[in-house]
Amino acid sequence: MSSYYVTTPIYYVNDLPHIGHIYTTVMADVIARYHRMAGERVYFLTGTDEHGQKIERAAAAAGIEPIALADRVVSRYHELWAALGISHDDFIRTTEERHARGVVAIVERINENGDFYVDRHEGWYCTSCETFYTEKELEGDDRRCPDHGTPTEWKSEENVFFRLSKYAEPLLEWYRENPRAVQPETRLNEVRSFVESGLRDLSVSRAGLEWGIPFPDRPGQTIYVWLDALTNYISALGFGRDGEQELYDTFWAGDGTRVHLVGKDILRFHAVYWPAFLMSAGLPLPTTVWAHGWWLRDERKMSKSAGNVVRPDHLMERFGVDSLRLFLVREMNFGHDATFSDEAFIDRYNSDLANDLGNTVSRLVTLSRKNFDNVVPPRPSEPGPLAEAAETVVAEYRQAMEGFAFHRALDALWRLLSEANSYLVGHEPWKMLKDESLRQEAGGVLWNGLEVVRIVATGLLPVMPETAPAVLRAIGALGEGEAEGSLEVLAWGRLESGATLPELSPLFPRIDKQAYLDELPTEGAPAAEAEKSTTEEKSMISIEQFFETQLRTATVKAAEAIPKSNKLLKLTVDLGDETRTVVAGIAKQYEPEALVGRQVVIVANLEPAKLMGVESQGMVLAADMDGAPILLRPDTEVPNGTRVR
Ligand code: MSP
């Protein structure tokens, strides 16, 4: 049996998951489920990236130990993956001992190969990507990171270097001989020209960083977080642990497929550094590094630093998990960027699910139940035109699924649904059923329609693991223990006449678009609203948790409208020992001039977020009167910066 190994990147624990993170994991899950249906031996890994300066700082800002921060976020990931039906076989945390053993083992092998040396390292460092940049790669006078747009800082220290330059030629040869090594092709071209332009050696340790794995035999040096993190793909399989390497032997050292799914922002790490480390260590390389595009919102990459993230909770609650999964798979042309919008989401839900799928099932099942004693009608003697259409669609679906063109696979299934609908409209079985002599023929038409639904729902099993089985059950096509499905049953003609059709409960109730859009959080507050829904604990919080939020008094020194926004004002506030810019969604309630001189209460330790291009360094407190904010102020004026609790 061939083996198939699929991984997601491991997620940083300084942030709660948003749609971008969910996307990679859902896609990996779709791939894993599809290959299980194909009868392959699949192993699906995800996990968390918990070391490094970024995490150390985030924990310090929250006033807790890094491991406490990691534990908190990891439990959120576990909950979310369970809710989203993610079928991973393992979840690795880089703070686990099993992982550290794998990392030490790879470092030792690279060392034995003579690929490390010590040198002074100077450069501009971005903590968000934990990367050094050269002067010319940076943006603006304040030397901002090209990826994050945040200022870099100068670092100068002794580090261990990896002889990456030595691997330029072997890497180019790897790309040449394995056209599937980096996909899609545009990404391969990007990576190739990066390597062709010359590779500098890479510093793979950090001095003075506590939160990480100590570099073997190099006191005072910690292993660079990316060397640490990338190794998760093999440490999770047992690499570096004698006697526990069975999974490693099967899924990494065997001749099966090894796929890393990544976002395009971390392609270089996976398509250049990781294979170079592996080459140096004398280990097999991945078969494919697949880089997908970004989810954008307001034309920018969705990210915490941009303050434009969409959290999944609301969508899952309102539309169901599978609707979110379907949207993610269908809306993004895998490999390109896609824009998230609430309108697109609800349109897709209403048209694809409520209408195309839900209505077709309900129409077919209702007619069959009513006219054929609650069972699947008799199968027609001749396979009609839909049989041929299904064969074409199934071939296209399989090819697209195997070629990572998931949106195309779904397009094909929906085309088949639409052909079935035209066929039903063309034959009008509801009219035929009024004439007893056409009853048999009408039954055949219904059977054909139901058979299309069976094939479409089977094809949807990897994408909609909860509702696709529900559809199959609704048409009497799901036997005991068959929820996993198998690709074999995509062949035409398997639906059994006479199978019981249970009473139908609505699968995808239509949702009123306008009412839904009206109920969404107002502009200016979406990040905060969404944040609230993800972090809101069902239980009480401790006083320590409350004190993690620093509330302080401040006086508004200046206020102005933000161009193109009818809700946001930019406030300059005096916090006693510093002045800050804070963006507030209060333009509809307050004139800017009326705010100057007024005391307010602000959240002083909130991570900065960009709103309509303005960085907000805090949040003004207001009572939320159904979306209309009423500002809070101390009863009598107090010195600016006074702690509020
Ligand atoms: N910890 C590293 C990965 C180490 S893998 C050895 C990391 N973590 S991350 O949490 O910042 O991002 C994880 C993944 O989420 C990346 O693949 C990234 O591209 C993806 N996404 C984060 N925001 C995204 C979008 N807005 N859209 C799509 N995916 C994006 O990087």
Boltz pocket constraint, residues with backbone or C-beta under 6 A from the ligand:
constraints:
  - pocket:
      binder: B
      contacts: [[A, 8], [A, 9], [A, 10], [A, 11], [A, 12], [A, 19], [A, 20], [A, 21], [A, 23], [A, 24], [A, 49], [A, 226], [A, 229], [A, 230], [A, 231], [A, 232], [A, 261], [A, 262], [A, 263], [A, 264], [A, 265], [A, 266], [A, 293], [A, 294], [A, 295], [A, 296], [A, 301], [A, 302], [A, 303]]
      max_distance: 6.0
